[in-house]
């Protein structure tokens, strides 16, 4: 079990800390829970790379309500009249 008393089973959606100074996180999924609070994860981007032995402290539970920026752009384009008010105010 992880040091915090929590652990995540395989297929749990998580974020992996890539840069703590800039607060950059990458979406991933737990592939395996390992001893001493470590995990194997698979990134959900196009590469699908697997990273092994990631420390629990470098992961956070992924908010399932989060939406990828690319899907926001496509939703905005699909909403009729959304860009009309922007164009008319210029």
PDB file of N, CA, C and O in Angstrom:
ATOM      1  N   UNK A   1       0.843  -1.179   0.000  1.00  0.00           N
ATOM      2  CA  UNK A   1       0.000   0.000   0.000  1.00  0.00           C
ATOM      3  C   UNK A   1       0.886   1.239   0.000  1.00  0.00           C
ATOM      4  O   UNK A   1       1.985   1.207   0.554  1.00  0.00           O
ATOM      5  N   UNK A   2       0.440   2.303  -0.597  1.00  0.00           N
ATOM      6  CA  UNK A   2       1.207   3.538  -0.675  1.00  0.00           C
ATOM      7  C   UNK A   2       1.353   4.167   0.699  1.00  0.00           C
ATOM      8  O   UNK A   2       0.594   3.869   1.621  1.00  0.00           O
ATOM      9  N   UNK A   3       2.337   5.039   0.818  1.00  0.00           N
ATOM     10  CA  UNK A   3       2.646   5.665   2.100  1.00  0.00           C
ATOM     11  C   UNK A   3       1.458   6.411   2.693  1.00  0.00           C
ATOM     12  O   UNK A   3       1.334   6.494   3.915  1.00  0.00           O
ATOM     13  N   UNK A   4       0.598   6.946   1.863  1.00  0.00           N
ATOM     14  CA  UNK A   4      -0.546   7.716   2.351  1.00  0.00           C
ATOM     15  C   UNK A   4      -1.687   6.816   2.819  1.00  0.00           C
ATOM     16  O   UNK A   4      -2.693   7.304   3.334  1.00  0.00           O
ATOM     17  N   UNK A   5      -1.535   5.505   2.642  1.00  0.00           N
ATOM     18  CA  UNK A   5      -2.599   4.582   3.010  1.00  0.00           C
ATOM     19  C   UNK A   5      -3.567   4.314   1.873  1.00  0.00           C
ATOM     20  O   UNK A   5      -4.500   3.526   2.026  1.00  0.00           O
ATOM     21  N   UNK A   6      -3.355   4.963   0.726  1.00  0.00           N
ATOM     22  CA  UNK A   6      -4.206   4.750  -0.442  1.00  0.00           C
ATOM     23  C   UNK A   6      -3.434   3.982  -1.497  1.00  0.00           C
ATOM     24  O   UNK A   6      -2.206   4.039  -1.560  1.00  0.00           O
ATOM     25  N   UNK A   7      -4.165   3.275  -2.312  1.00  0.00           N
ATOM     26  CA  UNK A   7      -3.554   2.639  -3.482  1.00  0.00           C
ATOM     27  C   UNK A   7      -4.600   2.555  -4.574  1.00  0.00           C
ATOM     28  O   UNK A   7      -5.802   2.545  -4.306  1.00  0.00           O
ATOM     29  N   UNK A   8      -4.125   2.495  -5.813  1.00  0.00           N
ATOM     30  CA  UNK A   8      -5.033   2.468  -6.953  1.00  0.00           C
ATOM     31  C   UNK A   8      -4.863   1.167  -7.726  1.00  0.00           C
ATOM     32  O   UNK A   8      -3.739   0.761  -8.021  1.00  0.00           O
ATOM     33  N   UNK A   9      -5.961   0.521  -8.053  1.00  0.00           N
ATOM     34  CA  UNK A   9      -5.889  -0.718  -8.825  1.00  0.00           C
ATOM     35  C   UNK A   9      -5.619  -0.422 -10.302  1.00  0.00           C
ATOM     36  O   UNK A   9      -5.781   0.716 -10.744  1.00  0.00           O
ATOM     37  N   UNK A  10      -5.212  -1.432 -11.063  1.00  0.00           N
ATOM     38  CA  UNK A  10      -5.046  -1.259 -12.509  1.00  0.00           C
ATOM     39  C   UNK A  10      -6.318  -0.701 -13.146  1.00  0.00           C
ATOM     40  O   UNK A  10      -7.428  -0.993 -12.700  1.00  0.00           O
ATOM     41  N   UNK A  11      -6.147   0.088 -14.171  1.00  0.00           N
ATOM     42  CA  UNK A  11      -7.165   0.788 -14.959  1.00  0.00           C
ATOM     43  C   UNK A  11      -7.641   2.088 -14.313  1.00  0.00           C
ATOM     44  O   UNK A  11      -8.533   2.746 -14.848  1.00  0.00           O
ATOM     45  N   UNK A  12      -7.063   2.469 -13.171  1.00  0.00           N
ATOM     46  CA  UNK A  12      -7.409   3.753 -12.556  1.00  0.00           C
ATOM     47  C   UNK A  12      -6.793   4.886 -13.371  1.00  0.00           C
ATOM     48  O   UNK A  12      -5.605   4.843 -13.692  1.00  0.00           O
ATOM     49  N   UNK A  13      -7.586   5.892 -13.706  1.00  0.00           N
ATOM     50  CA  UNK A  13      -7.109   7.063 -14.446  1.00  0.00           C
ATOM     51  C   UNK A  13      -6.353   7.976 -13.479  1.00  0.00           C
ATOM     52  O   UNK A  13      -6.874   8.357 -12.430  1.00  0.00           O
ATOM     53  N   UNK A  14      -5.114   8.321 -13.851  1.00  0.00           N
ATOM     54  CA  UNK A  14      -4.264   9.167 -13.020  1.00  0.00           C
ATOM     55  C   UNK A  14      -3.588  10.223 -13.880  1.00  0.00           C
ATOM     56  O   UNK A  14      -3.628  10.165 -15.109  1.00  0.00           O
ATOM     57  N   UNK A  15      -2.967  11.189 -13.213  1.00  0.00           N
ATOM     58  CA  UNK A  15      -2.084  12.150 -13.866  1.00  0.00           C
ATOM     59  C   UNK A  15      -0.694  11.929 -13.308  1.00  0.00           C
ATOM     60  O   UNK A  15      -0.533  11.671 -12.115  1.00  0.00           O
ATOM     61  N   UNK A  16       0.312  12.029 -14.167  1.00  0.00           N
ATOM     62  CA  UNK A  16       1.712  11.851 -13.770  1.00  0.00           C
ATOM     63  C   UNK A  16       2.391  13.209 -13.776  1.00  0.00           C
ATOM     64  O   UNK A  16       2.347  13.921 -14.780  1.00  0.00           O
ATOM     65  N   UNK A  17       3.023  13.576 -12.660  1.00  0.00           N
ATOM     66  CA  UNK A  17       3.740  14.846 -12.571  1.00  0.00           C
ATOM     67  C   UNK A  17       4.996  14.786 -13.427  1.00  0.00           C
ATOM     68  O   UNK A  17       5.872  13.949 -13.209  1.00  0.00           O
ATOM     69  N   UNK A  18       5.071  15.688 -14.409  1.00  0.00           N
ATOM     70  CA  UNK A  18       6.240  15.740 -15.283  1.00  0.00           C
ATOM     71  C   UNK A  18       7.197  16.847 -14.870  1.00  0.00           C
ATOM     72  O   UNK A  18       8.413  16.697 -14.988  1.00  0.00           O
ATOM     73  N   UNK A  19       6.653  17.957 -14.385  1.00  0.00           N
ATOM     74  CA  UNK A  19       7.479  19.107 -13.993  1.00  0.00           C
ATOM     75  C   UNK A  19       6.812  19.802 -12.819  1.00  0.00           C
ATOM     76  O   UNK A  19       5.793  20.471 -12.986  1.00  0.00           O
ATOM     77  N   UNK A  20       7.386  19.646 -11.628  1.00  0.00           N
ATOM     78  CA  UNK A  20       6.755  20.225 -10.443  1.00  0.00           C
ATOM     79  C   UNK A  20       6.903  21.736 -10.374  1.00  0.00           C
ATOM     80  O   UNK A  20       6.079  22.392  -9.737  1.00  0.00           O
ATOM     81  N   UNK A  21       7.922  22.315 -11.006  1.00  0.00           N
ATOM     82  CA  UNK A  21       8.100  23.767 -10.997  1.00  0.00           C
ATOM     83  C   UNK A  21       7.004  24.429 -11.836  1.00  0.00           C
ATOM     84  O   UNK A  21       6.403  25.416 -11.412  1.00  0.00           O
ATOM     85  N   UNK A  22       6.750  23.883 -13.022  1.00  0.00           N
ATOM     86  CA  UNK A  22       5.733  24.444 -13.922  1.00  0.00           C
ATOM     87  C   UNK A  22       4.364  23.816 -13.715  1.00  0.00           C
ATOM     88  O   UNK A  22       3.398  24.216 -14.366  1.00  0.00           O
ATOM     89  N   UNK A  23       4.266  22.839 -12.818  1.00  0.00           N
ATOM     90  CA  UNK A  23       3.011  22.150 -12.526  1.00  0.00           C
ATOM     91  C   UNK A  23       2.418  21.513 -13.792  1.00  0.00           C
ATOM     92  O   UNK A  23       1.253  21.725 -14.127  1.00  0.00           O
ATOM     93  N   UNK A  24       3.253  20.730 -14.481  1.00  0.00           N
ATOM     94  CA  UNK A  24       2.827  20.056 -15.716  1.00  0.00           C
ATOM     95  C   UNK A  24       2.530  18.591 -15.401  1.00  0.00           C
ATOM     96  O   UNK A  24       3.356  17.887 -14.821  1.00  0.00           O
ATOM     97  N   UNK A  25       1.336  18.145 -15.794  1.00  0.00           N
ATOM     98  CA  UNK A  25       0.881  16.778 -15.553  1.00  0.00           C
ATOM     99  C   UNK A  25       0.506  16.131 -16.877  1.00  0.00           C
ATOM    100  O   UNK A  25       0.098  16.817 -17.814  1.00  0.00           O
ATOM    101  N   UNK A  26       0.645  14.801 -16.958  1.00  0.00           N
ATOM    102  CA  UNK A  26       0.265  14.052 -18.160  1.00  0.00           C
ATOM    103  C   UNK A  26      -0.723  12.963 -17.767  1.00  0.00           C
ATOM    104  O   UNK A  26      -0.570  12.308 -16.737  1.00  0.00           O
ATOM    105  N   UNK A  27      -1.731  12.783 -18.597  1.00  0.00           N
ATOM    106  CA  UNK A  27      -2.764  11.773 -18.341  1.00  0.00           C
ATOM    107  C   UNK A  27      -2.203  10.373 -18.564  1.00  0.00           C
ATOM    108  O   UNK A  27      -1.455  10.121 -19.509  1.00  0.00           O
ATOM    109  N   UNK A  28      -2.591   9.470 -17.660  1.00  0.00           N
ATOM    110  CA  UNK A  28      -2.123   8.083 -17.750  1.00  0.00           C
ATOM    111  C   UNK A  28      -3.142   7.165 -17.085  1.00  0.00           C
ATOM    112  O   UNK A  28      -4.117   7.620 -16.487  1.00  0.00           O
ATOM    113  N   UNK A  29      -2.896   5.868 -17.202  1.00  0.00           N
ATOM    114  CA  UNK A  29      -3.737   4.853 -16.572  1.00  0.00           C
ATOM    115  C   UNK A  29      -2.813   3.878 -15.849  1.00  0.00           C
ATOM    116  O   UNK A  29      -1.762   3.508 -16.372  1.00  0.00           O
ATOM    117  N   UNK A  30      -3.204   3.467 -14.658  1.00  0.00           N
ATOM    118  CA  UNK A  30      -2.415   2.495 -13.902  1.00  0.00           C
ATOM    119  C   UNK A  30      -2.478   1.150 -14.623  1.00  0.00           C
ATOM    120  O   UNK A  30      -3.559   0.654 -14.940  1.00  0.00           O
ATOM    121  N   UNK A  31      -1.309   0.568 -14.876  1.00  0.00           N
ATOM    122  CA  UNK A  31      -1.212  -0.749 -15.498  1.00  0.00           C
ATOM    123  C   UNK A  31      -0.999  -1.807 -14.418  1.00  0.00           C
ATOM    124  O   UNK A  31      -1.569  -2.896 -14.479  1.00  0.00           O
ATOM    125  N   UNK A  32      -0.168  -1.468 -13.425  1.00  0.00           N
ATOM    126  CA  UNK A  32       0.123  -2.419 -12.348  1.00  0.00           C
ATOM    127  C   UNK A  32       0.486  -1.672 -11.074  1.00  0.00           C
ATOM    128  O   UNK A  32       1.150  -0.636 -11.107  1.00  0.00           O
ATOM    129  N   UNK A  33       0.036  -2.220  -9.951  1.00  0.00           N
ATOM    130  CA  UNK A  33       0.419  -1.701  -8.640  1.00  0.00           C
ATOM    131  C   UNK A  33       1.556  -2.588  -8.153  1.00  0.00           C
ATOM    132  O   UNK A  33       1.456  -3.814  -8.177  1.00  0.00           O
ATOM    133  N   UNK A  34       2.634  -1.956  -7.712  1.00  0.00           N
ATOM    134  CA  UNK A  34       3.830  -2.699  -7.329  1.00  0.00           C
ATOM    135  C   UNK A  34       4.136  -2.458  -5.852  1.00  0.00           C
ATOM    136  O   UNK A  34       3.524  -1.593  -5.226  1.00  0.00           O
ATOM    137  N   UNK A  35       5.074  -3.213  -5.295  1.00  0.00           N
ATOM    138  CA  UNK A  35       5.426  -3.020  -3.885  1.00  0.00           C
ATOM    139  C   UNK A  35       5.996  -1.623  -3.616  1.00  0.00           C
ATOM    140  O   UNK A  35       6.508  -0.954  -4.513  1.00  0.00           O
ATOM    141  N   UNK A  36       5.889  -1.216  -2.372  1.00  0.00           N
ATOM    142  CA  UNK A  36       6.483   0.036  -1.889  1.00  0.00           C
ATOM    143  C   UNK A  36       5.879   1.280  -2.539  1.00  0.00           C
ATOM    144  O   UNK A  36       6.578   2.276  -2.728  1.00  0.00           O
ATOM    145  N   UNK A  37       4.597   1.237  -2.882  1.00  0.00           N
ATOM    146  CA  UNK A  37       3.908   2.421  -3.392  1.00  0.00           C
ATOM    147  C   UNK A  37       4.329   2.852  -4.776  1.00  0.00           C
ATOM    148  O   UNK A  37       4.254   4.035  -5.106  1.00  0.00           O
ATOM    149  N   UNK A  38       4.766   1.927  -5.581  1.00  0.00           N
ATOM    150  CA  UNK A  38       5.158   2.253  -6.958  1.00  0.00           C
ATOM    151  C   UNK A  38       4.145   1.669  -7.933  1.00  0.00           C
ATOM    152  O   UNK A  38       3.440   0.707  -7.627  1.00  0.00           O
ATOM    153  N   UNK A  39       4.093   2.278  -9.119  1.00  0.00           N
ATOM    154  CA  UNK A  39       3.120   1.874 -10.132  1.00  0.00           C
ATOM    155  C   UNK A  39       3.769   1.824 -11.504  1.00  0.00           C
ATOM    156  O   UNK A  39       4.711   2.566 -11.784  1.00  0.00           O
ATOM    157  N   UNK A  40       3.263   0.948 -12.353  1.00  0.00           N
ATOM    158  CA  UNK A  40       3.535   1.006 -13.788  1.00  0.00           C
ATOM    159  C   UNK A  40       2.327   1.714 -14.389  1.00  0.00           C
ATOM    160  O   UNK A  40       1.183   1.381 -14.081  1.00  0.00           O
ATOM    161  N   UNK A  41       2.594   2.691 -15.247  1.00  0.00           N
ATOM    162  CA  UNK A  41       1.502   3.458 -15.857  1.00  0.00           C
ATOM    163  C   UNK A  41       1.669   3.474 -17.370  1.00  0.00           C
ATOM    164  O   UNK A  41       2.765   3.286 -17.898  1.00  0.00           O
ATOM    165  N   UNK A  42       0.547   3.706 -18.051  1.00  0.00           N
ATOM    166  CA  UNK A  42       0.571   3.880 -19.503  1.00  0.00           C
ATOM    167  C   UNK A  42      -0.044   5.226 -19.823  1.00  0.00           C
ATOM    168  O   UNK A  42      -1.167   5.524 -19.414  1.00  0.00           O
ATOM    169  N   UNK A  43       0.709   6.046 -20.566  1.00  0.00           N
ATOM    170  CA  UNK A  43       0.215   7.370 -20.941  1.00  0.00           C
ATOM    171  C   UNK A  43      -0.936   7.228 -21.940  1.00  0.00           C
ATOM    172  O   UNK A  43      -0.942   6.324 -22.776  1.00  0.00           O
ATOM    173  N   UNK A  44      -1.902   8.132 -21.837  1.00  0.00           N
ATOM    174  CA  UNK A  44      -3.080   8.049 -22.700  1.00  0.00           C
ATOM    175  C   UNK A  44      -2.941   8.893 -23.967  1.00  0.00           C
ATOM    176  O   UNK A  44      -3.897   9.025 -24.732  1.00  0.00           O
ATOM    177  N   UNK A  45      -1.764   9.461 -24.190  1.00  0.00           N
ATOM    178  CA  UNK A  45      -1.555  10.222 -25.418  1.00  0.00           C
ATOM    179  C   UNK A  45      -1.351   9.259 -26.592  1.00  0.00           C
ATOM    180  O   UNK A  45      -1.478   8.046 -26.431  1.00  0.00           O
ATOM    181  N   UNK A  46      -1.044   9.788 -27.738  1.00  0.00           N
ATOM    182  CA  UNK A  46      -0.912   8.979 -28.948  1.00  0.00           C
ATOM    183  C   UNK A  46       0.235   7.966 -28.863  1.00  0.00           C
ATOM    184  O   UNK A  46       0.210   6.946 -29.552  1.00  0.00           O
ATOM    185  N   UNK A  47       1.238   8.242 -28.024  1.00  0.00           N
ATOM    186  CA  UNK A  47       2.374   7.313 -27.932  1.00  0.00           C
ATOM    187  C   UNK A  47       2.011   6.052 -27.170  1.00  0.00           C
ATOM    188  O   UNK A  47       2.463   4.962 -27.521  1.00  0.00           O
ATOM    189  N   UNK A  48       1.195   6.190 -26.124  1.00  0.00           N
ATOM    190  CA  UNK A  48       0.827   5.038 -25.306  1.00  0.00           C
ATOM    191  C   UNK A  48       1.996   4.421 -24.564  1.00  0.00           C
ATOM    192  O   UNK A  48       1.950   3.250 -24.188  1.00  0.00           O
ATOM    193  N   UNK A  49       3.052   5.211 -24.350  1.00  0.00           N
ATOM    194  CA  UNK A  49       4.244   4.702 -23.673  1.00  0.00           C
ATOM    195  C   UNK A  49       3.921   4.214 -22.268  1.00  0.00           C
ATOM    196  O   UNK A  49       3.032   4.736 -21.596  1.00  0.00           O
ATOM    197  N   UNK A  50       4.667   3.200 -21.841  1.00  0.00           N
ATOM    198  CA  UNK A  50       4.537   2.667 -20.483  1.00  0.00           C
ATOM    199  C   UNK A  50       5.754   3.104 -19.683  1.00  0.00           C
ATOM    200  O   UNK A  50       6.890   2.992 -20.142  1.00  0.00           O
ATOM    201  N   UNK A  51       5.499   3.601 -18.482  1.00  0.00           N
ATOM    202  CA  UNK A  51       6.580   3.967 -17.566  1.00  0.00           C
ATOM    203  C   UNK A  51       6.473   3.071 -16.343  1.00  0.00           C
ATOM    204  O   UNK A  51       5.384   2.867 -15.807  1.00  0.00           O
ATOM    205  N   UNK A  52       7.590   2.544 -15.910  1.00  0.00           N
ATOM    206  CA  UNK A  52       7.600   1.583 -14.804  1.00  0.00           C
ATOM    207  C   UNK A  52       8.151   2.206 -13.522  1.00  0.00           C
ATOM    208  O   UNK A  52       8.991   3.105 -13.558  1.00  0.00           O
ATOM    209  N   UNK A  53       7.658   1.707 -12.395  1.00  0.00           N
ATOM    210  CA  UNK A  53       8.148   2.085 -11.069  1.00  0.00           C
ATOM    211  C   UNK A  53       8.010   3.572 -10.755  1.00  0.00           C
ATOM    212  O   UNK A  53       8.931   4.185 -10.216  1.00  0.00           O
ATOM    213  N   UNK A  54       6.879   4.141 -11.087  1.00  0.00           N
ATOM    214  CA  UNK A  54       6.594   5.538 -10.771  1.00  0.00           C
ATOM    215  C   UNK A  54       6.154   5.615  -9.304  1.00  0.00           C
ATOM    216  O   UNK A  54       5.317   4.829  -8.860  1.00  0.00           O
ATOM    217  N   UNK A  55       6.716   6.551  -8.570  1.00  0.00           N
ATOM    218  CA  UNK A  55       6.370   6.710  -7.162  1.00  0.00           C
ATOM    219  C   UNK A  55       4.960   7.277  -7.005  1.00  0.00           C
ATOM    220  O   UNK A  55       4.505   8.090  -7.810  1.00  0.00           O
ATOM    221  N   UNK A  56       4.283   6.829  -5.950  1.00  0.00           N
ATOM    222  CA  UNK A  56       2.931   7.295  -5.652  1.00  0.00           C
ATOM    223  C   UNK A  56       2.881   8.824  -5.544  1.00  0.00           C
ATOM    224  O   UNK A  56       1.906   9.448  -5.964  1.00  0.00           O
ATOM    225  N   UNK A  57       3.926   9.416  -4.986  1.00  0.00           N
ATOM    226  CA  UNK A  57       3.962  10.871  -4.782  1.00  0.00           C
ATOM    227  C   UNK A  57       3.987  11.650  -6.092  1.00  0.00           C
ATOM    228  O   UNK A  57       3.749  12.857  -6.086  1.00  0.00           O
ATOM    229  N   UNK A  58       4.269  10.991  -7.217  1.00  0.00           N
ATOM    230  CA  UNK A  58       4.301  11.652  -8.518  1.00  0.00           C
ATOM    231  C   UNK A  58       3.020  11.431  -9.311  1.00  0.00           C
ATOM    232  O   UNK A  58       2.944  11.770 -10.492  1.00  0.00           O
ATOM    233  N   UNK A  59       2.005  10.855  -8.647  1.00  0.00           N
ATOM    234  CA  UNK A  59       0.719  10.601  -9.294  1.00  0.00           C
ATOM    235  C   UNK A  59      -0.401  11.277  -8.519  1.00  0.00           C
ATOM    236  O   UNK A  59      -0.305  11.495  -7.311  1.00  0.00           O
ATOM    237  N   UNK A  60      -1.452  11.599  -9.235  1.00  0.00           N
ATOM    238  CA  UNK A  60      -2.682  12.064  -8.590  1.00  0.00           C
ATOM    239  C   UNK A  60      -3.849  11.437  -9.335  1.00  0.00           C
ATOM    240  O   UNK A  60      -3.760  11.125 -10.522  1.00  0.00           O
ATOM    241  N   UNK A  61      -4.943  11.261  -8.608  1.00  0.00           N
ATOM    242  CA  UNK A  61      -6.139  10.711  -9.218  1.00  0.00           C
ATOM    243  C   UNK A  61      -6.635  11.684 -10.271  1.00  0.00           C
ATOM    244  O   UNK A  61      -6.735  12.883 -10.012  1.00  0.00           O
ATOM    245  N   UNK A  62      -6.942  11.186 -11.444  1.00  0.00           N
ATOM    246  CA  UNK A  62      -7.393  12.051 -12.547  1.00  0.00           C
ATOM    247  C   UNK A  62      -8.857  12.391 -12.367  1.00  0.00           C
ATOM    248  O   UNK A  62      -9.682  11.524 -12.078  1.00  0.00           O
ATOM    249  N   UNK A  63      -9.168  13.657 -12.541  1.00  0.00           N
ATOM    250  CA  UNK A  63     -10.550  14.115 -12.488  1.00  0.00           C
ATOM    251  C   UNK A  63     -11.221  13.702 -13.796  1.00  0.00           C
ATOM    252  O   UNK A  63     -10.825  14.163 -14.866  1.00  0.00           O
ATOM    253  N   UNK A  64     -12.220  12.848 -13.719  1.00  0.00           N
ATOM    254  CA  UNK A  64     -12.869  12.346 -14.932  1.00  0.00           C
ATOM    255  C   UNK A  64     -13.688  13.403 -15.643  1.00  0.00           C
ATOM    256  O   UNK A  64     -14.090  13.205 -16.789  1.00  0.00           O
ATOM    257  N   UNK A  65     -13.942  14.528 -14.981  1.00  0.00           N
ATOM    258  CA  UNK A  65     -14.677  15.617 -15.619  1.00  0.00           C
ATOM    259  C   UNK A  65     -13.768  16.463 -16.505  1.00  0.00           C
ATOM    260  O   UNK A  65     -14.244  17.309 -17.262  1.00  0.00           O
ATOM    261  N   UNK A  66     -12.466  16.231 -16.410  1.00  0.00           N
ATOM    262  CA  UNK A  66     -11.532  17.018 -17.213  1.00  0.00           C
ATOM    263  C   UNK A  66     -11.762  16.730 -18.691  1.00  0.00           C
ATOM    264  O   UNK A  66     -12.044  15.597 -19.081  1.00  0.00           O
ATOM    265  N   UNK A  67     -11.638  17.765 -19.497  1.00  0.00           N
ATOM    266  CA  UNK A  67     -11.852  17.634 -20.934  1.00  0.00           C
ATOM    267  C   UNK A  67     -10.572  18.058 -21.635  1.00  0.00           C
ATOM    268  O   UNK A  67      -9.975  19.077 -21.288  1.00  0.00           O
ATOM    269  N   UNK A  68     -10.156  17.287 -22.609  1.00  0.00           N
ATOM    270  CA  UNK A  68      -8.974  17.621 -23.381  1.00  0.00           C
ATOM    271  C   UNK A  68      -9.239  18.898 -24.177  1.00  0.00           C
ATOM    272  O   UNK A  68     -10.338  19.068 -24.707  1.00  0.00           O
ATOM    273  N   UNK A  69      -8.252  19.804 -24.274  1.00  0.00           N
ATOM    274  CA  UNK A  69      -8.441  21.060 -25.016  1.00  0.00           C
ATOM    275  C   UNK A  69      -8.917  20.850 -26.446  1.00  0.00           C
ATOM    276  O   UNK A  69      -9.721  21.642 -26.937  1.00  0.00           O
ATOM    277  N   UNK A  70      -8.452  19.818 -27.125  1.00  0.00           N
ATOM    278  CA  UNK A  70      -8.861  19.597 -28.517  1.00  0.00           C
ATOM    279  C   UNK A  70     -10.354  19.295 -28.610  1.00  0.00           C
ATOM    280  O   UNK A  70     -10.994  19.680 -29.589  1.00  0.00           O
ATOM    281  N   UNK A  71     -10.929  18.610 -27.609  1.00  0.00           N
ATOM    282  CA  UNK A  71     -12.353  18.335 -27.669  1.00  0.00           C
ATOM    283  C   UNK A  71     -13.162  19.588 -27.331  1.00  0.00           C
ATOM    284  O   UNK A  71     -14.305  19.716 -27.771  1.00  0.00           O
ATOM    285  N   UNK A  72     -12.593  20.505 -26.566  1.00  0.00           N
ATOM    286  CA  UNK A  72     -13.277  21.777 -26.304  1.00  0.00           C
ATOM    287  C   UNK A  72     -13.388  22.581 -27.593  1.00  0.00           C
ATOM    288  O   UNK A  72     -14.435  23.162 -27.880  1.00  0.00           O
ATOM    289  N   UNK A  73     -12.308  22.614 -28.365  1.00  0.00           N
ATOM    290  CA  UNK A  73     -12.321  23.361 -29.614  1.00  0.00           C
ATOM    291  C   UNK A  73     -13.370  22.822 -30.568  1.00  0.00           C
ATOM    292  O   UNK A  73     -14.061  23.601 -31.226  1.00  0.00           O
ATOM    293  N   UNK A  74     -13.503  21.501 -30.658  1.00  0.00           N
ATOM    294  CA  UNK A  74     -14.475  20.928 -31.582  1.00  0.00           C
ATOM    295  C   UNK A  74     -15.898  21.187 -31.100  1.00  0.00           C
ATOM    296  O   UNK A  74     -16.798  21.381 -31.917  1.00  0.00           O
ATOM    297  N   UNK A  75     -16.118  21.194 -29.778  1.00  0.00           N
ATOM    298  CA  UNK A  75     -17.447  21.494 -29.247  1.00  0.00           C
ATOM    299  C   UNK A  75     -17.831  22.937 -29.537  1.00  0.00           C
ATOM    300  O   UNK A  75     -18.977  23.219 -29.885  1.00  0.00           O
ATOM    301  N   UNK A  76     -16.865  23.861 -29.393  1.00  0.00           N
ATOM    302  CA  UNK A  76     -17.146  25.273 -29.659  1.00  0.00           C
ATOM    303  C   UNK A  76     -17.503  25.478 -31.123  1.00  0.00           C
ATOM    304  O   UNK A  76     -18.392  26.268 -31.442  1.00  0.00           O
ATOM    305  N   UNK A  77     -16.822  24.775 -32.008  1.00  0.00           N
ATOM    306  CA  UNK A  77     -17.089  24.903 -33.442  1.00  0.00           C
ATOM    307  C   UNK A  77     -18.473  24.364 -33.787  1.00  0.00           C
ATOM    308  O   UNK A  77     -19.101  24.838 -34.733  1.00  0.00           O
ATOM    309  N   UNK A  78     -18.957  23.375 -33.030  1.00  0.00           N
ATOM    310  CA  UNK A  78     -20.255  22.765 -33.293  1.00  0.00           C
ATOM    311  C   UNK A  78     -21.424  23.575 -32.753  1.00  0.00           C
ATOM    312  O   UNK A  78     -22.564  23.350 -33.157  1.00  0.00           O
ATOM    313  N   UNK A  79     -21.161  24.523 -31.838  1.00  0.00           N
ATOM    314  CA  UNK A  79     -22.246  25.290 -31.235  1.00  0.00           C
ATOM    315  C   UNK A  79     -22.642  26.434 -32.163  1.00  0.00           C
ATOM    316  O   UNK A  79     -21.844  27.342 -32.398  1.00  0.00           O
ATOM    317  N   UNK A  80     -23.875  26.400 -32.695  1.00  0.00           N
ATOM    318  CA  UNK A  80     -24.298  27.470 -33.604  1.00  0.00           C
ATOM    319  C   UNK A  80     -24.399  28.803 -32.870  1.00  0.00           C
ATOM    320  O   UNK A  80     -24.890  28.875 -31.744  1.00  0.00           O
ATOM    321  N   UNK A  81     -23.925  29.854 -33.532  1.00  0.00           N
ATOM    322  CA  UNK A  81     -24.027  31.190 -32.964  1.00  0.00           C
ATOM    323  C   UNK A  81     -22.972  31.502 -31.927  1.00  0.00           C
ATOM    324  O   UNK A  81     -22.901  32.638 -31.460  1.00  0.00           O
ATOM    325  N   UNK A  82     -22.153  30.544 -31.550  1.00  0.00           N
ATOM    326  CA  UNK A  82     -21.142  30.790 -30.512  1.00  0.00           C
ATOM    327  C   UNK A  82     -20.148  31.843 -30.965  1.00  0.00           C
ATOM    328  O   UNK A  82     -19.821  32.749 -30.199  1.00  0.00           O
ATOM    329  N   UNK A  83     -19.667  31.745 -32.183  1.00  0.00           N
ATOM    330  CA  UNK A  83     -18.685  32.699 -32.678  1.00  0.00           C
ATOM    331  C   UNK A  83     -19.352  33.936 -33.277  1.00  0.00           C
ATOM    332  O   UNK A  83     -18.677  34.931 -33.541  1.00  0.00           O
ATOM    333  N   UNK A  84     -20.644  33.887 -33.491  1.00  0.00           N
ATOM    334  CA  UNK A  84     -21.365  35.022 -34.084  1.00  0.00           C
ATOM    335  C   UNK A  84     -21.304  36.234 -33.171  1.00  0.00           C
ATOM    336  O   UNK A  84     -21.102  37.352 -33.645  1.00  0.00           O
ATOM    337  N   UNK A  85     -21.476  36.033 -31.863  1.00  0.00           N
ATOM    338  CA  UNK A  85     -21.462  37.163 -30.926  1.00  0.00           C
ATOM    339  C   UNK A  85     -20.077  37.767 -30.837  1.00  0.00           C
ATOM    340  O   UNK A  85     -19.949  38.972 -30.619  1.00  0.00           O
ATOM    341  N   UNK A  86     -19.040  36.971 -30.999  1.00  0.00           N
ATOM    342  CA  UNK A  86     -17.681  37.487 -30.975  1.00  0.00           C
ATOM    343  C   UNK A  86     -17.452  38.331 -32.212  1.00  0.00           C
ATOM    344  O   UNK A  86     -16.891  39.423 -32.124  1.00  0.00           O
ATOM    345  N   UNK A  87     -17.882  37.834 -33.370  1.00  0.00           N
ATOM    346  CA  UNK A  87     -17.685  38.562 -34.616  1.00  0.00           C
ATOM    347  C   UNK A  87     -18.464  39.865 -34.628  1.00  0.00           C
ATOM    348  O   UNK A  87     -17.976  40.867 -35.150  1.00  0.00           O
ATOM    349  N   UNK A  88     -19.669  39.871 -34.062  1.00  0.00           N
ATOM    350  CA  UNK A  88     -20.478  41.074 -34.107  1.00  0.00           C
ATOM    351  C   UNK A  88     -20.004  42.136 -33.129  1.00  0.00           C
ATOM    352  O   UNK A  88     -20.362  43.304 -33.282  1.00  0.00           O
ATOM    353  N   UNK A  89     -19.215  41.771 -32.136  1.00  0.00           N
ATOM    354  CA  UNK A  89     -18.759  42.755 -31.168  1.00  0.00           C
ATOM    355  C   UNK A  89     -17.471  43.417 -31.603  1.00  0.00           C
ATOM    356  O   UNK A  89     -16.989  44.326 -30.928  1.00  0.00           O
ATOM    357  N   UNK A  90     -16.898  42.981 -32.720  1.00  0.00           N
ATOM    358  CA  UNK A  90     -15.632  43.566 -33.175  1.00  0.00           C
ATOM    359  C   UNK A  90     -15.859  44.804 -33.990  1.00  0.00           C
ATOM    360  O   UNK A  90     -14.900  45.424 -34.451  1.00  0.00           O
TER     361      UNK A  90
END
